[in-house]
Amino acid sequence: MNKMANSRSMTHAVRSLCRTVVIQTVTRTVISAASTCYRYYMHNNFSSTSQVRKSFVINSNEDFVNKVMNSDVPVIVNFHAEWCDPCKILSPKLKELVDPMNDVHLAIIDVENNAELVHAFDVKAVPAVLAVRSGLVVDKFIGLVDADMIENLIKKLTMKQGG
Amino acid sequence: MAVAKWLCRVVIARTHSLELNSYSSSKRIYLNNGVNSRPARYSSSCHGQYDLIVIGGGSGGLACAKEAVQLGAKVAVLDYVTPSPRGSVWGLGGTCVNVGCIPKKLMHQASLLGEAIIDSKAYGWVLPEANAIKHDWQVLREAVQNHIKSVNWVTRVQLRDKKIDYYNGHGQFVDLHTVKVVVKTGKEHTLTASHFVIAVGGRPRYPDIPGALEYGITSDDIFSLENSPGRTLVIGAGYIGLECAGFLNGLGYDATVMVRSVPLRGFDQQMAGIITDEMMSKGVNFLMKCIPLSVEKKNDGKLLVSWTNITDQSTHSDVFDTVLFAVGRRALTKELCVESAGVKTVPESGKIFAENEQTNVKHIYAVGDVLHEKPELTPVAIQAGKLLAQRLFSNSNEQMDYETVATTVFTPLEYGTVGISEEVAIKRYGEDNIEVFHAFYKPTEFSVPQRNVKNCYTKVISKRKDPQKVLGMHFVGPQAGEVIQGFAAAMKCGLTMKQLQSTVGIHPTVAEEFTRIYITKRSGVDPNPQSCCS
């Protein structure tokens, strides 16, 4: 009985944890705990991301950890689906805005190929865009938004330097 | 820190089970550590008991699963699509979402919009020349498929959110309480449960004639067809055949329907005749009393079809770009190996005879198209699935009411109906004991573009003696589905002619015709409309 009560209250604790800005713990633990990912996370802790292209497609959890969570540079994470018309409008717009910038990368995640990432970030609708800096989700929006909102998100992302 | 450690364990276990291609509830993993913590490299895994395993992720199966999990049951859903002979496959959601109601309605709408464009000229819209107005099949196909995929995705997200274990693999009964399923990776899972719901639905049949399997398509393929169908022969005149021929014709393709006996068999035949008359006047060709003999592929890629007219035994042939078979559907019970669980099926159709959705095996149930002699409709499957889950996992005793189910055939001019046909009424009560009210009518909107109104007709069948309880309502006209829906609720309340005729209509609509109906077939009075408002 006690165990059940404990696990239930733990579940509540987890839920409130997710809702605060300390998503860092959750996202790091979630991704790094995946069996293949864990080893790579430790391995690549000090890897440089300077070889990474500005806009790239994420193909695996390992890819995500290397190029987004461990990125020295802030990353805009775009959850995208081929069957989603607003996505087809937003993704090129994001790329257009990010390409000329040196201090922001763009990671595109196809929801059909990355079920675990979709699950981890609880993506319920597309397009979903997260702004990630130093492994922390600092901002997000869902749905097709205008250029102003995208620029604001990018500005927020690149404004403060360091965690 | 303790919370984070616990979270780690939960997530490791959760991710481990994700690799096994299932979404497990974290609570269960936490408690059943022994059984579920086998490493992924084992080729098979044995899962603990489920309260309910639903086989088939379509309308009925998903509704049952979602309701059951809400009532606290541990539920797993199995779903798998065997590729059609043409190679068509689709995602989670069943026939309705992928190759039935949804894409059908979208394509029907596409063809109606084509008609509306023509009509709009009379209403003052300035348009390019009629021959410059074309339809692009690829654009429609992509739009329809994108919508279907978005629904597939939302469905998967819902299962995940509701913590229903989902296995994308072909399930088969091993014994009374066990099902095995092989998922995409090749891993085999053996699942046991205290209850099972068979909701595997059906797939289109092919006739046993040369060339049918190799060159024909079915409703499984039409909605994702890569190239435009071109000149199409639809073999079969049930509602699937008529609806397909209807929208293909509306989109500008030459469409022919081959009818073996009568169109819309089982429906009110007077209404079926009106529907086909309307389709003929719109340009659909009908080959009545004909059955196909063979389909051959010519050198230019077109299909040469031979058929015989069963009234005079003459044979004919013609060339088409596409041949679509709509000659009936069969239940997928054989593939499920139901006999391994002792479930009896009806030999011809493979369907399951169930009393209150319970098969001859006490803990095995069935919902949806797989049921013998129940309407093959999504809302019926959904309602039955929900009520079944409530009876299994809560104190409910409510049974599914299969009577007074409204339905609509989405031919170019739609046919909506609720209750019984005139033939069934005569058979059940005798011609002398029923009254048939009817009327032709003219939709206001048809006047300006001078659209043909001769097939706009409505009929109400009631008992002859007071209070003249309404037995059936039939409507051919635009928006028939929208028109009939409310009347289904009225009939469930025991609608009588007095109540119907004392209802004040909304003007100008087509639905109000039901409130104005008064001419009986028995009187012999001409049911054609004189004028609009008086």
Chai-1 contact restraints between the chains, C-beta under 6 A:
chainA,res_idxA,chainB,res_idxB,connection_type,confidence,min_distance_angstrom,max_distance_angstrom,comment,restraint_id
A,M10,B,W6,contact,1.0,0.0,6.0,A-B,restraint_1
A,A13,B,V3,contact,1.0,0.0,6.0,A-B,restraint_2
A,V14,B,L7,contact,1.0,0.0,6.0,A-B,restraint_3
A,T29,B,L7,contact,1.0,0.0,6.0,A-B,restraint_4
A,T29,B,C8,contact,1.0,0.0,6.0,A-B,restraint_5
A,V30,B,V11,contact,1.0,0.0,6.0,A-B,restraint_6
A,A33,B,C8,contact,1.0,0.0,6.0,A-B,restraint_7
A,A33,B,V11,contact,1.0,0.0,6.0,A-B,restraint_8
A,A33,B,I12,contact,1.0,0.0,6.0,A-B,restraint_9
A,A34,B,T15,contact,1.0,0.0,6.0,A-B,restraint_10
A,W83,B,N146,contact,1.0,0.0,6.0,A-B,restraint_11
A,W83,B,K149,contact,1.0,0.0,6.0,A-B,restraint_12
A,W83,B,S150,contact,1.0,0.0,6.0,A-B,restraint_13
A,E116,B,L18,contact,1.0,0.0,6.0,A-B,restraint_14
A,K124,B,V157,contact,1.0,0.0,6.0,A-B,restraint_15
